[in-house]
């Protein structure tokens, strides 16, 4: 069990989706593999982001930082 799952729900890490991630990546001319390598993630994590998986805000932020000129506010949406 992860430590965060022991926290009360109002104190657990916020998870988001990233509806604009793929568009930002493509606009920067980067492949999923390139973003994964720069961010230190597997291609599978990048695919999860682009497929709308709800992920921890830090995961999306770290992956987004690999995209030059990214605007995290346009990439990340609060997940439901």
PyMOL CGO cylinders between C-alpha atoms (Angstrom):
from pymol import cmd
from pymol.cgo import CYLINDER

trace = [
    CYLINDER, 0.00, 0.00, 0.00, 1.33, 3.43, -0.90, 0.3, 1, 1, 1, 1, 1, 1,
    CYLINDER, 1.33, 3.43, -0.90, 1.83, 5.91, 1.90, 0.3, 1, 1, 1, 1, 1, 1,
    CYLINDER, 1.83, 5.91, 1.90, -0.46, 8.43, 0.20, 0.3, 1, 1, 1, 1, 1, 1,
    CYLINDER, -0.46, 8.43, 0.20, -3.36, 5.95, 0.32, 0.3, 1, 1, 1, 1, 1, 1,
    CYLINDER, -3.36, 5.95, 0.32, -3.18, 6.05, 4.13, 0.3, 1, 1, 1, 1, 1, 1,
    CYLINDER, -3.18, 6.05, 4.13, -3.91, 9.78, 4.13, 0.3, 1, 1, 1, 1, 1, 1,
    CYLINDER, -3.91, 9.78, 4.13, -7.45, 11.10, 4.52, 0.3, 1, 1, 1, 1, 1, 1,
    CYLINDER, -7.45, 11.10, 4.52, -8.97, 11.72, 1.09, 0.3, 1, 1, 1, 1, 1, 1,
    CYLINDER, -8.97, 11.72, 1.09, -8.74, 15.51, 1.41, 0.3, 1, 1, 1, 1, 1, 1,
    CYLINDER, -8.74, 15.51, 1.41, -4.97, 15.22, 1.95, 0.3, 1, 1, 1, 1, 1, 1,
    CYLINDER, -4.97, 15.22, 1.95, -4.16, 12.72, -0.81, 0.3, 1, 1, 1, 1, 1, 1,
    CYLINDER, -4.16, 12.72, -0.81, -2.15, 13.90, -3.84, 0.3, 1, 1, 1, 1, 1, 1,
    CYLINDER, -2.15, 13.90, -3.84, -4.32, 15.47, -6.50, 0.3, 1, 1, 1, 1, 1, 1,
    CYLINDER, -4.32, 15.47, -6.50, -4.64, 13.55, -9.75, 0.3, 1, 1, 1, 1, 1, 1,
    CYLINDER, -4.64, 13.55, -9.75, -5.17, 15.24, -13.08, 0.3, 1, 1, 1, 1, 1, 1,
    CYLINDER, -5.17, 15.24, -13.08, -5.70, 14.43, -16.71, 0.3, 1, 1, 1, 1, 1, 1,
    CYLINDER, -5.70, 14.43, -16.71, -3.71, 16.16, -19.44, 0.3, 1, 1, 1, 1, 1, 1,
    CYLINDER, -3.71, 16.16, -19.44, -5.96, 16.75, -22.41, 0.3, 1, 1, 1, 1, 1, 1,
    CYLINDER, -5.96, 16.75, -22.41, -3.52, 19.14, -24.09, 0.3, 1, 1, 1, 1, 1, 1,
    CYLINDER, -3.52, 19.14, -24.09, -0.38, 17.06, -23.61, 0.3, 1, 1, 1, 1, 1, 1,
    CYLINDER, -0.38, 17.06, -23.61, -0.35, 15.33, -26.98, 0.3, 1, 1, 1, 1, 1, 1,
    CYLINDER, -0.35, 15.33, -26.98, -1.04, 18.56, -28.87, 0.3, 1, 1, 1, 1, 1, 1,
    CYLINDER, -1.04, 18.56, -28.87, 1.79, 20.35, -27.02, 0.3, 1, 1, 1, 1, 1, 1,
    CYLINDER, 1.79, 20.35, -27.02, 4.17, 17.43, -27.67, 0.3, 1, 1, 1, 1, 1, 1,
    CYLINDER, 4.17, 17.43, -27.67, 3.32, 17.32, -31.37, 0.3, 1, 1, 1, 1, 1, 1,
    CYLINDER, 3.32, 17.32, -31.37, 3.57, 21.11, -31.71, 0.3, 1, 1, 1, 1, 1, 1,
    CYLINDER, 3.57, 21.11, -31.71, 7.09, 20.88, -30.29, 0.3, 1, 1, 1, 1, 1, 1,
    CYLINDER, 7.09, 20.88, -30.29, 7.92, 18.20, -32.87, 0.3, 1, 1, 1, 1, 1, 1,
    CYLINDER, 7.92, 18.20, -32.87, 8.70, 15.55, -30.25, 0.3, 1, 1, 1, 1, 1, 1,
    CYLINDER, 8.70, 15.55, -30.25, 7.82, 11.87, -30.22, 0.3, 1, 1, 1, 1, 1, 1,
    CYLINDER, 7.82, 11.87, -30.22, 6.51, 10.05, -27.17, 0.3, 1, 1, 1, 1, 1, 1,
    CYLINDER, 6.51, 10.05, -27.17, 9.89, 8.31, -26.90, 0.3, 1, 1, 1, 1, 1, 1,
    CYLINDER, 9.89, 8.31, -26.90, 11.76, 11.62, -26.92, 0.3, 1, 1, 1, 1, 1, 1,
    CYLINDER, 11.76, 11.62, -26.92, 9.58, 13.11, -24.18, 0.3, 1, 1, 1, 1, 1, 1,
    CYLINDER, 9.58, 13.11, -24.18, 9.89, 9.92, -22.14, 0.3, 1, 1, 1, 1, 1, 1,
    CYLINDER, 9.89, 9.92, -22.14, 13.68, 9.96, -22.38, 0.3, 1, 1, 1, 1, 1, 1,
    CYLINDER, 13.68, 9.96, -22.38, 13.98, 13.65, -21.46, 0.3, 1, 1, 1, 1, 1, 1,
    CYLINDER, 13.98, 13.65, -21.46, 11.53, 13.35, -18.54, 0.3, 1, 1, 1, 1, 1, 1,
    CYLINDER, 11.53, 13.35, -18.54, 12.93, 10.06, -17.27, 0.3, 1, 1, 1, 1, 1, 1,
    CYLINDER, 12.93, 10.06, -17.27, 9.72, 8.08, -17.77, 0.3, 1, 1, 1, 1, 1, 1,
    CYLINDER, 9.72, 8.08, -17.77, 8.82, 5.09, -19.88, 0.3, 1, 1, 1, 1, 1, 1,
    CYLINDER, 8.82, 5.09, -19.88, 6.95, 5.55, -23.14, 0.3, 1, 1, 1, 1, 1, 1,
    CYLINDER, 6.95, 5.55, -23.14, 4.06, 3.77, -21.41, 0.3, 1, 1, 1, 1, 1, 1,
    CYLINDER, 4.06, 3.77, -21.41, 3.68, 6.61, -18.90, 0.3, 1, 1, 1, 1, 1, 1,
    CYLINDER, 3.68, 6.61, -18.90, 3.63, 9.17, -21.71, 0.3, 1, 1, 1, 1, 1, 1,
    CYLINDER, 3.63, 9.17, -21.71, 0.99, 7.08, -23.50, 0.3, 1, 1, 1, 1, 1, 1,
    CYLINDER, 0.99, 7.08, -23.50, -1.07, 6.96, -20.29, 0.3, 1, 1, 1, 1, 1, 1,
    CYLINDER, -1.07, 6.96, -20.29, -0.94, 10.74, -20.06, 0.3, 1, 1, 1, 1, 1, 1,
    CYLINDER, -0.94, 10.74, -20.06, -2.07, 11.10, -23.67, 0.3, 1, 1, 1, 1, 1, 1,
    CYLINDER, -2.07, 11.10, -23.67, -4.82, 8.49, -23.24, 0.3, 1, 1, 1, 1, 1, 1,
    CYLINDER, -4.82, 8.49, -23.24, -6.44, 10.45, -20.43, 0.3, 1, 1, 1, 1, 1, 1,
    CYLINDER, -6.44, 10.45, -20.43, -5.31, 8.41, -17.43, 0.3, 1, 1, 1, 1, 1, 1,
    CYLINDER, -5.31, 8.41, -17.43, -5.60, 10.29, -14.16, 0.3, 1, 1, 1, 1, 1, 1,
    CYLINDER, -5.60, 10.29, -14.16, -2.07, 10.70, -12.86, 0.3, 1, 1, 1, 1, 1, 1,
    CYLINDER, -2.07, 10.70, -12.86, -0.41, 12.52, -9.99, 0.3, 1, 1, 1, 1, 1, 1,
    CYLINDER, -0.41, 12.52, -9.99, 0.08, 16.20, -10.72, 0.3, 1, 1, 1, 1, 1, 1,
    CYLINDER, 0.08, 16.20, -10.72, 3.86, 15.85, -10.34, 0.3, 1, 1, 1, 1, 1, 1,
    CYLINDER, 3.86, 15.85, -10.34, 4.00, 13.12, -12.99, 0.3, 1, 1, 1, 1, 1, 1,
    CYLINDER, 4.00, 13.12, -12.99, 2.23, 15.34, -15.51, 0.3, 1, 1, 1, 1, 1, 1,
    CYLINDER, 2.23, 15.34, -15.51, 4.29, 18.36, -14.53, 0.3, 1, 1, 1, 1, 1, 1,
    CYLINDER, 4.29, 18.36, -14.53, 7.58, 16.46, -14.88, 0.3, 1, 1, 1, 1, 1, 1,
    CYLINDER, 7.58, 16.46, -14.88, 6.60, 14.99, -18.25, 0.3, 1, 1, 1, 1, 1, 1,
    CYLINDER, 6.60, 14.99, -18.25, 5.40, 18.40, -19.46, 0.3, 1, 1, 1, 1, 1, 1,
    CYLINDER, 5.40, 18.40, -19.46, 8.69, 20.01, -18.51, 0.3, 1, 1, 1, 1, 1, 1,
    CYLINDER, 8.69, 20.01, -18.51, 10.30, 17.99, -21.32, 0.3, 1, 1, 1, 1, 1, 1,
    CYLINDER, 10.30, 17.99, -21.32, 8.24, 19.96, -23.86, 0.3, 1, 1, 1, 1, 1, 1,
    CYLINDER, 8.24, 19.96, -23.86, 9.94, 23.24, -24.76, 0.3, 1, 1, 1, 1, 1, 1,
    CYLINDER, 9.94, 23.24, -24.76, 7.69, 26.26, -24.28, 0.3, 1, 1, 1, 1, 1, 1,
    CYLINDER, 7.69, 26.26, -24.28, 4.95, 24.21, -22.65, 0.3, 1, 1, 1, 1, 1, 1,
    CYLINDER, 4.95, 24.21, -22.65, 2.17, 25.90, -20.75, 0.3, 1, 1, 1, 1, 1, 1,
    CYLINDER, 2.17, 25.90, -20.75, 1.13, 23.55, -17.97, 0.3, 1, 1, 1, 1, 1, 1,
    CYLINDER, 1.13, 23.55, -17.97, -2.12, 25.45, -17.47, 0.3, 1, 1, 1, 1, 1, 1,
    CYLINDER, -2.12, 25.45, -17.47, -3.14, 24.51, -21.03, 0.3, 1, 1, 1, 1, 1, 1,
    CYLINDER, -3.14, 24.51, -21.03, -1.91, 20.92, -20.75, 0.3, 1, 1, 1, 1, 1, 1,
    CYLINDER, -1.91, 20.92, -20.75, -3.32, 19.84, -17.39, 0.3, 1, 1, 1, 1, 1, 1,
    CYLINDER, -3.32, 19.84, -17.39, -6.99, 19.59, -16.49, 0.3, 1, 1, 1, 1, 1, 1,
    CYLINDER, -6.99, 19.59, -16.49, -8.33, 18.69, -13.11, 0.3, 1, 1, 1, 1, 1, 1,
    CYLINDER, -8.33, 18.69, -13.11, -9.45, 15.08, -13.17, 0.3, 1, 1, 1, 1, 1, 1,
    CYLINDER, -9.45, 15.08, -13.17, -12.82, 14.05, -11.89, 0.3, 1, 1, 1, 1, 1, 1,
]
cmd.load_cgo(trace, "trace")
